[in-house]
Each structure stands twice: as C-alpha cells, then as structure tokens.
C-alpha cells in the first residue's frame, strides 16, 4: 500500500497544504482508486529527554521499590505496565455491579505536557507506595538519593 503524506494548516476553515504542487502530483498516481483522507492535529510528542528520564530513573526506582517491598524482581516492561495501570488508566464501570476495572492506557501518544503530568503521578505513586523520593529530571540522582 502506498501512502502520500504532507503537512499543512487550517486557517479560517480552509486547508492550506505545504508543497501543494508536489502533493497534487503525487496523489495523481491514485487516479480511479478509492483512498482514505485523514486530517490529524499535530502535537509535540514526548521528548527524548523525557523518555530517557522515565526509563532510566522512574522505571528502575519503581522496580527497586517493588523488589524491596515484595521480594520479587520485575523487569522494565512489567514496571511500565504497573505504572500505566496506576497512573495512566481508564476506568470501566460494570453497570450491574458497580465494580470498577482500571486498565492502563498507552503513553506513546501523550504530548510533552501530558507525559510530564504522567511522570508526576508516577513520582507520587512511587513515594506513596515505597517511600522513595524520585528526583526531578534536572536533579542530580546521586544527591537526591543521598548516595
């Protein structure tokens, strides 16, 4: 399947397409074929620094707290799944019993601001459950942990 993609902006209800002539030329290859047209709002996804902090600081701190508390070793993916379930979830309510099921949502589509909010909830969760103070991204890890 071939995909032709471009970017643009909506101004006053009109779609202005970047590199319009090139885009029109490219879509001509789809003459007499059904196509899907999709307009998606662009947003700034989480940064590499945010990702590094999450996987390099928060995930290991959570995994260590888990091991210290339960005696069980969990890997990074397991830690991530637990944090998603506790800090980035959707609730499904059983209309008959009123029971609530929480399930973790993906973090990959969070914006930079949404991902920072998620990380703050993770820091609070790690502290509440394990008494571990997770350093902020710009703090010195050794200083924050009194190593």
C-alpha positions in Angstrom: 0.0 0.0 0.0 1.3 3.4 -0.9 0.9 6.4 1.3 1.3 10.0 0.2 1.6 12.5 3.1 2.1 16.2 3.5 1.6 18.8 6.2 -0.5 21.9 6.3 -2.5 24.3 8.4 -6.2 25.1 8.7 -6.8 28.8 8.5 -10.3 30.3 8.5 -11.8 26.8 7.8 -9.6 26.3 4.8 -6.8 23.7 4.4 -3.6 25.1 3.2 -1.2 22.3 2.1 2.6 22.5 2.3 4.3 21.8 -1.1 0.9 21.7 -2.7 2.0 21.1 -6.3 4.2 18.2 -5.3 1.3 16.7 -3.2 -1.1 17.1 -6.1 1.3 15.4 -8.5 1.8 12.5 -6.0 -1.9 11.9 -5.5 -2.5 11.7 -9.2 -1.0 8.3 -9.1 -4.2 7.2 -7.3 -6.5 8.1 -10.2 -9.7 6.0 -10.3 -8.9 4.4 -6.9 -10.6 4.6 -3.5 -8.5 6.5 -0.9 -8.7 7.5 2.7 -8.3 11.1 3.6 -7.3 11.8 7.2 -6.7 15.2 8.9 -4.9 14.9 12.2 -3.9 17.6 14.6 -0.2 17.7 15.2 1.2 17.9 18.7 4.6 17.8 20.2 5.2 14.2 21.4 7.3 13.5 24.5 10.9 14.4 24.1 13.9 12.0 24.1 15.0 13.6 27.4 11.6 12.8 29.0 11.8 9.2 27.6 15.3 8.8 29.0 14.3 10.1 32.4 11.3 7.8 32.5 13.1 4.6 31.5 16.4 5.5 33.2 15.1 6.9 36.5 11.5 6.3 37.3 11.2 2.7 36.0 14.3 1.5 37.9 13.2 3.2 41.1 9.8 1.6 40.8 11.3 -1.8 40.1 13.6 -1.4 43.1 10.8 -0.4 45.4 8.8 -3.4 44.2 11.7 -5.7 44.9 12.3 -4.2 48.4 8.6 -4.5 49.2 7.6 -7.9 47.7 11.0 -9.6 47.3 10.1 -10.1 43.6 12.2 -8.9 40.7 10.3 -7.3 37.9 11.7 -6.1 34.5 11.3 -2.7 33.0 8.2 -3.7 30.9 6.4 -5.1 33.9 7.2 -1.9 35.9 5.9 0.2 33.0 2.7 -1.8 32.8 2.0 -1.4 36.5 2.7 2.3 36.4 0.4 2.7 33.4 -2.4 0.8 35.2 -2.0 3.0 38.3 -1.1 6.4 36.8 -2.5 6.5 33.3 -5.6 4.5 33.2 -9.2 4.3 32.1 -12.0 3.1 34.3 -14.6 0.7 33.1 -17.7 0.5 35.4 -19.8 -2.6 35.4 -23.4 -1.2 35.2 -24.8 -4.2 37.0 -22.5 -4.5 40.0 -20.9 -1.0 40.1 -17.4 -2.7 40.1 -14.6 -0.7 38.6 -11.9 -2.2 36.3 -8.9 0.0 35.7 -6.7 -0.6 32.7 -3.6 1.2 31.7 -3.6 3.3 28.5 -0.7 3.7 26.2 1.8 6.5 27.0 3.2 6.8 23.5 0.6 9.2 22.3 0.9 11.6 25.2 2.1 15.2 24.5 5.1 16.5 26.3 2.8 18.2 28.9 0.6 15.2 29.3 3.7 13.0 29.7 5.1 15.3 32.4 1.8 15.1 34.2 2.0 11.3 34.0 5.6 11.3 35.3 4.4 13.5 38.3 1.7 10.9 39.1 4.4 8.2 38.9 6.7 10.1 41.3 3.8 10.4 43.7 2.8 6.8 43.4 6.4 5.6 43.9 6.6 7.8 47.0 3.2 6.7 48.4 3.9 3.0 48.0 7.6 2.7 48.6 8.7 5.9 50.4 11.2 6.6 47.5 11.6 10.2 46.5 12.2 10.2 42.8 14.4 13.1 41.7 13.1 15.6 39.2 14.6 15.4 35.7 17.0 18.2 36.4 18.1 17.0 39.8 21.3 15.1 40.5 20.3 11.4 41.1 23.1 10.7 43.5 22.4 13.9 45.5 18.6 13.2 45.6 19.2 9.6 46.8 22.0 10.7 49.3 24.4 8.2 47.7 
